[in-house]
Amino acid sequence: MVDVPSLPQPQRLVLAELSGTARRYGTDGMRDAPREVAVAAVRAVTEDPVLLGIQAGVALVDPHGINGPIVELLQAAGADMAVAREHAVEVRQRLDRSGIATSAEGVVADDRHHQGDDGDHRGQ
């Protein structure tokens, strides 16, 4: 498994940027951009298949059932999907330990709801 906290800070910063870019082109304001533009935007952040896989793993544990396009985008950009699956297991385990139940599919089962589509996802 990939222990994200043990990654060097520069890689964690890349993951933060990657998260925003993947969300922007996967489900938010730029979701209608041509696929090649979206993939290029993701690859401009990183082409590292492990980092792409880590982010895909986070997206696989989807609290609202809407992150499929993010996973597909990261996969198209070259994500190592074996890393994604391993990291998804780790994320699920962390959620379980924190008391947030996940379904068999890995989707977080809680009663938090998205409060708007302004890009502000704090508290989710």
C-alpha distance (Angstrom), angle and dihedral (degrees) to the residues before:
residue distance angle dihedral
M1 . . .
V2 3.77 . .
D3 3.78 114.6 .
V4 3.82 101.2 -154.0
P5 3.82 95.2 -169.3
S6 3.80 88.0 58.8
L7 3.81 92.3 55.3
P8 3.78 114.8 104.8
Q9 3.80 113.8 -95.1
P10 3.83 93.9 -109.4
Q11 3.81 89.9 58.6
R12 3.81 91.6 47.1
L13 3.80 88.7 52.5
V14 3.81 89.8 51.2
L15 3.81 88.7 51.7
A16 3.80 90.3 52.5
E17 3.80 91.6 51.4
L18 3.80 90.9 43.4
S19 3.79 90.9 52.7
G20 3.79 91.7 55.8
T21 3.79 94.6 44.2
A22 3.81 93.9 47.1
R23 3.81 91.6 48.3
R24 3.81 92.7 46.3
Y25 3.82 92.9 52.0
G26 3.80 97.0 31.8
T27 3.78 105.4 47.6
D28 3.80 111.3 -10.4
G29 3.80 137.3 62.1
M30 3.81 98.7 -36.3
R31 3.82 96.3 43.4
D32 3.81 91.3 114.5
A33 3.80 93.4 55.7
P34 3.82 114.8 118.0
R35 3.81 111.5 -85.8
E36 3.82 92.9 -117.0
V37 3.82 90.3 54.3
A38 3.80 91.4 49.8
V39 3.81 93.0 47.4
A40 3.81 90.5 47.9
A41 3.81 90.3 51.2
V42 3.80 91.0 52.3
R43 3.79 92.5 45.7
A44 3.81 89.4 49.8
V45 3.81 86.2 64.6
T46 3.82 95.0 45.0
E47 3.77 141.8 -27.9
D48 3.80 92.2 -163.4
P49 3.82 105.1 126.7
V50 3.80 91.5 -153.7
L51 3.80 94.3 54.6
L52 3.79 90.5 43.5
G53 3.82 87.7 50.0
I54 3.79 93.1 50.0
Q55 3.79 90.3 53.6
A56 3.80 91.3 45.7
G57 3.81 87.9 52.5
V58 3.78 90.5 55.6
A59 3.81 89.8 49.7
L60 3.81 91.3 49.6
V61 3.81 88.7 63.9
D62 3.77 90.8 64.2
P63 3.79 117.3 -179.3
H64 3.80 94.6 -162.5
G65 3.80 106.0 27.0
I66 3.80 94.1 -113.6
N67 3.80 104.6 101.4
G68 3.80 97.8 88.0
P69 3.82 91.8 103.7
I70 3.81 89.7 52.7
V71 3.80 91.7 52.8
E72 3.82 90.6 47.4
L73 3.81 91.5 49.3
L74 3.80 93.4 49.6
Q75 3.79 90.6 47.0
A76 3.82 90.6 50.7
A77 3.81 88.4 50.3
G78 3.81 90.1 56.5
A79 3.80 106.5 -89.3
D80 3.78 115.3 171.8
M81 3.79 97.5 -121.1
A82 3.82 92.7 -163.8
V83 3.82 86.6 61.4
A84 3.81 88.5 45.6
R85 3.80 92.6 54.3
E86 3.82 92.2 46.0
H87 3.78 92.5 48.0
A88 3.81 91.4 47.4
V89 3.82 88.5 57.5
E90 3.80 89.7 51.2
V91 3.81 92.1 48.6
R92 3.82 91.0 49.2
Q93 3.81 90.3 50.3
R94 3.81 91.2 50.9
L95 3.80 90.6 49.5
D96 3.79 91.0 48.4
R97 3.82 90.8 50.5
S98 3.79 90.0 50.5
G99 3.80 91.3 52.5
I100 3.78 98.2 -105.0
A101 3.80 107.0 129.5
T102 3.79 120.5 -139.6
S103 3.77 126.8 -158.1
A104 3.79 123.6 -121.4
E105 3.80 88.4 -94.0
G106 3.79 89.6 55.7
V107 3.78 95.4 -109.0
V108 3.78 112.6 142.0
A109 3.78 109.9 -111.9
D110 3.76 108.7 -151.7
D111 3.76 137.3 115.8
R112 3.80 99.9 -107.7
H113 3.78 113.7 124.2
H114 3.79 131.7 -164.1
Q115 3.77 108.4 -102.6
G116 3.79 97.6 -155.9
D117 3.77 143.9 -33.1
D118 3.78 97.7 -99.2
G119 3.80 93.5 115.1
D120 3.79 92.1 -106.4
H121 3.79 104.3 125.8
R122 3.79 98.5 164.3
G123 3.76 114.1 138.1
Q124 3.76 93.6 27.0
